[in-house]
Amino acid sequence: MQTETLAIRISKPVITALRREARRQRISQGSFVRQTLSDRLGVSAPEGKPAKSGYELVKHLAGICRGGSKDLSTNPKHFEGFGQ
């Protein structure tokens, strides 16, 4: 894929929102801008770009659950009826 560089001026509120959203999605600002432009212009992603793995799709969810039982693998009461 051949690429070109584009220099643009962006207001402070827009760049702040751009940085926040790119950080939230855990991607680079450049990737976020490219994806957004592609979506907005209806241009598909280049062929040969690998599909995201299952992990990549859910990695932003890792570690967000709080308050669950911490002994699921060691407490015998959790194994009652397991495998029947």
N, C-alpha and C positions, 0 to 999 in steps of 0.2 A: 504494500500500500504506500503510495507516495503522499507525503504530507507537506504542508506549508505552515509557516509561522504567521500569526496575525497579532498585531499589537493594537490594543484598544484602551480607552480611558473608561474607568468605572468609578461611580460615586462611592463615597465611604459607606453609606447604608447598604448598597448593593454588594460591595466586596465583603462586608461583615456578614451579610446573609449567605453569600457564596461560601465563605470559609466555614460558617456554622453548619451548613447543610453538607458540605463535603466531609467535614469531620464526623457528622452524625452517621453518614453512610460509610465512613471509613475508606474513602477513596481520595485520590489527589484532586486538587482544585481543577487541574487541566482535564482529568478524566470526567469530572462532573460537568464541566463546560461542554466538552465534546459530546457526552451523552445527551445533555439537554438540547444542544443545537441539533443533533441527529434526530431526536424525538420531535422537536418543534418543526423541523423542515421535512420530516417524513423520509429521511434518508436512512436506509438500513445499515446495520453494522457491517463492516467488511467481512467477506467470506473467509473462512479459515480461523476466525476468532473462536477460541475454545469456549464451550458452554461453562457456566459457573458450576462448581461442584456443590453437593448438598451442604457441605461445611461452609462454603463461601456464602450461601444463601441464608444461613442461620447463625453465623458466627457473632453477629451483633447481639444475639440473645444470650450468649454464654455468660453465666454468672449473675443473671439478673433475678433469679428466684431467691427468695429469702424465707426463712422460717420453717422449712421442711424438716423432716426427721433426718438426723445425721447418722443414724446407726442402721440403715436399711440392710446393709450387707453383713452385719455382725449380730444383730439381735434376733434370737430364735423365734420370737413371737411373730416376726414379719414373714417367717417361712411356713407357718401353719397352713396346711392345705396346698402348698406349692407342689406342682407336678402331678396332681391327681386329676 
